[in-house]
Amino acid sequence: MDEDLLTVTDERSLTAAAETLRAIADQLERGNQLRLEGTDRRVAVPLPDSVAFEVGLELEGVDEGENESVSEREGEREDEHGGEAVNEAASESENESEDEGKQPEVELEIELEWPVAGADAVEVVSTAESSEEVEPAGETDRVDPDRPHEVVAIAPPPESLAKFRLFEDRAGEWRWHLRHQNGNIIADSGEGYTTKQSARNGIRSVVRNAPGASVLEGRPE
């Protein structure tokens, strides 16, 4: 019997989608565990040395070009069933009119499959708000509690009160700062980057690592 371990469906920017895929790719590259967190649960799955890999790109909602018109189909049905075909043809015509208003959509599917030793090899922890303590299913020592930032958050985070701004300074170097909605700059790149892409990578690093960063006190060594 199949079990849906984690599913999140929403709409997000290409940048946000790329960040999620990049974080998953980082875990695959480490080759230890795939750790994902949705809106109500966190899942950890052991990774093998290789996986069955499939990529599919599909165009949906395209008229396949039937040569047979609605009126022709209506005539054939009248011959077979008399007047009963009129209402059926009219209903079909309405449905086709509704379909014509929909734009075609492109669907990209990336599928990876691999075997696991058993159900107890998969760790599922409920993160839903509850007054009761939830015990993880198939608890193991594979998850490092000191590195919670390695869990990939699949569900989108709450809307931030701050925004990153990427800009080119007077010296021709690229910088970024993080500005709160009240106008205060709460973080910046601290240095210039030679390329715009390098500055973007710096922003990605902050977004990815800041949630799990520890707070140190005292003067830096």
Secondary structure, DSSP 8 states (H G I E B T S, - for coil): -------------HHHHHHHHHHHHHHHHHTSEEEEE-SSEEEEEE--S--EEEEEEEEES-----SS-HHHHHHHHHHHHTTHHHHHHHHHHHHHHHHHTS--EEEEEEEEE---S-GGGSEEEE-S--SS----BT--S-S-TT-GGGSEE-S-----SEEEEEEE-TTS-EEEEEEETTS-EEEE-SS-BSSHHHHHHHHHHHHHHGGG-----S---
